[in-house]
């Protein structure tokens, strides 16, 4: 988990990572090892992490996060 938070802290611009293929815009994803963190931009210099989950699980079984 520390690796995910370290990656999120070191984001240089809020659109740095890819748009999530399941949730679409504005949700973006950070993938670290076998974990995925879904985040949305809050403003020019902050993000909100919505969910962190193990990528070995089927993402279709996860409920959509509240934006």
N, C-alpha and C positions, 0 to 999 in steps of 0.2 A: 504494500500500500504506500509506503514511503516513496517508492519510485514514481508512482502515479502522481502523488502530490508534488514531488520535486519537478516533474515534467510540467505540471500545470502552473506552478510558480514561475517557471522559466519561459512562459509564453511571451514572445516579443510583440505579437499583434494578435488580436482576438480571432482572426480568421486563418490562423496559422495551420490548423489541422483540417482534415477532410470533413465534408458534410456527411452525416450519418446516412447510410444507404437505406435504412428502414424508416427512420423518423423524418428524414428530409430537413429542409431549411426551417428554422434557424439552428437546429441541433447539429453539433459537431462532435467528433470522436477523437479520443486519444487512446492509442493502443500501446500497452506496455506489457511485454511478455504475453501471458494468456489472460490479461484483464483489459477490459474496455471501459473508459470513462466517457459518459455523455455530458456535454456541457452546452450552455447557451451564453452568448455575449450579454452582459448586463449594461455596460456603457463602454466608452473608449478604452478603459484600462482595467475592467473587471469582468470575470466570468462567474457563472453559477454552475457548479457540478451537480447534475441531476441524479445520476446513478452510476455506480461502479459495479460491474459484474464479470464473472468468469466467462470467457468466450467459449469454453467447452459446452456451455449450456445452450439450448436452442433459443435464439433471441425472439422468436415468434411467441414463445411462452411467457415472455415478460410483458407486463402491462406498460402502456405509454406513460411517461412521466408527466406530471403536471407542470406546465410551462408557466 
